[in-house]
Structure formats: C-alpha cells, structure tokens
Amino acid sequence: MSNSLSVVVWSKEGCHYCAEVKGYLQENNIPFKTIDVTHADERRDILEAKYGVRHVPVVEIGKNGVFEGVTEVGIDHLKKTLTQHQKQKEFSSL
C-alpha cells in the first residue's frame, strides 16, 4: 500500500468555492484527483451517505484507503486538516 497522502476534491462546474480549493492545492503543489458531481446526483448520494452533506466542495484527505472528509467551506478548514495529516506523517516517520 502507498504511504503517500491522497487528496480527492468533490466539485461541480461553476462552483467558485471548488475553484478556490483547487487553486490552493495547485499553488501548494499538492496533487489531487477531482470527482465532478455536476450532472451526477448518484455521486451526491455518496457524499450524503459518507458525510451527511450533498454540497460541494468536499475534500477527502487520507492514505491507505482511509480518508477524512473536509465538508466545511473555506480554505482555513482545508489548511487545518492538511496540517494535521502532515504532522501525523512526520510523527510516523520517527
């Protein structure tokens, strides 16, 4: 299994919050995958089952198939979660 951090951005076309999240990740050289929910209500159903929300952006951060979902809107929430995962990575490499 890969020990590297995976980031998945659930987004939709025309969402300025989604664009802000992707821009932040790109500016900080954090690779990510995108899942577009624009015309896919079944994907929103997945978000609702996993996190209790149907809105985007939702950012999933994790590794080895275990992810934490950032469902709050705003870059500060994303930064906080990314920082926590980076600290965990540093601690686990000691």
C-alpha positions as CSV (number, residue, x, y, z in Angstrom):
1,M,0.0,0.0,0.0
2,S,1.1,3.5,-0.7
3,N,2.2,5.6,2.3
4,S,1.7,8.9,0.4
5,L,-1.2,11.3,1.1
6,S,-4.1,11.2,-1.3
7,V,-6.4,14.2,-1.9
8,V,-9.8,14.0,-3.7
9,V,-11.9,17.1,-4.4
10,W,-15.6,16.6,-5.0
11,S,-16.7,19.5,-7.0
12,K,-19.1,20.9,-9.7
13,E,-18.9,23.2,-12.6
14,G,-19.3,26.9,-11.8
15,C,-18.6,26.5,-8.1
16,H,-16.3,29.3,-7.0
17,Y,-15.5,27.6,-3.7
18,C,-14.5,24.5,-5.6
19,A,-12.2,26.6,-7.8
20,E,-10.7,28.2,-4.7
21,V,-9.9,24.8,-3.2
22,K,-8.3,23.5,-6.4
23,G,-6.3,26.7,-6.8
24,Y,-5.0,26.4,-3.2
25,L,-3.9,22.8,-3.8
26,Q,-2.2,23.7,-7.1
27,E,-0.4,26.7,-5.6
28,N,0.9,24.5,-2.8
29,N,1.9,21.7,-5.2
30,I,-0.5,19.2,-3.6
31,P,-1.6,16.6,-6.2
32,F,-5.3,15.8,-6.2
33,K,-8.0,14.0,-8.1
34,T,-11.4,15.5,-8.9
35,I,-14.8,13.9,-8.8
36,D,-17.3,16.0,-10.7
37,V,-20.9,15.9,-9.4
38,T,-22.3,18.4,-11.8
39,H,-24.7,16.0,-13.6
40,A,-24.4,13.1,-11.2
41,D,-26.9,13.0,-8.4
42,E,-25.7,9.5,-7.5
43,R,-22.3,11.0,-6.6
44,R,-24.1,13.4,-4.3
45,D,-25.8,10.4,-2.8
46,I,-22.4,9.0,-2.0
47,L,-21.4,12.3,-0.2
48,E,-24.6,12.2,1.8
49,A,-24.0,8.6,2.9
50,K,-20.4,9.2,3.8
51,Y,-20.5,12.7,5.3
52,G,-24.2,13.7,5.6
53,V,-23.9,16.5,3.0
54,R,-24.8,16.9,-0.6
55,H,-22.9,20.2,-1.2
56,V,-19.5,20.7,-2.7
57,P,-16.7,21.2,-2.3
58,V,-15.9,18.2,-0.1
59,V,-12.2,17.4,0.2
60,E,-11.1,13.9,1.2
61,I,-7.6,13.6,2.6
62,G,-6.1,10.3,3.6
63,K,-3.9,7.3,2.8
64,N,-4.2,3.5,2.5
65,G,-8.0,3.8,1.7
66,V,-8.8,5.7,5.0
67,F,-10.0,9.2,4.3
68,E,-11.2,12.2,6.3
69,G,-13.7,14.5,4.7
70,V,-13.4,18.2,4.9
71,T,-17.0,19.3,4.5
72,E,-16.8,22.9,5.9
73,V,-16.5,25.6,3.2
74,G,-13.4,27.7,3.5
75,I,-9.7,27.3,2.9
76,D,-8.9,27.5,6.6
77,H,-10.7,24.2,7.3
78,L,-8.7,22.6,4.5
79,K,-5.4,24.0,5.8
80,K,-6.1,22.8,9.3
81,T,-6.8,19.2,8.1
82,L,-3.8,19.1,5.8
83,T,-1.5,20.4,8.6
84,Q,-2.8,17.6,10.9
85,H,-2.1,15.0,8.3
86,Q,1.4,16.4,7.6
87,K,2.1,16.3,11.4
88,Q,1.0,12.6,11.5
89,K,3.3,11.8,8.6
90,E,6.2,13.4,10.4
91,F,5.4,11.6,13.6
92,S,5.0,8.2,11.9
93,S,8.4,8.6,10.2
94,L,10.3,9.0,13.5
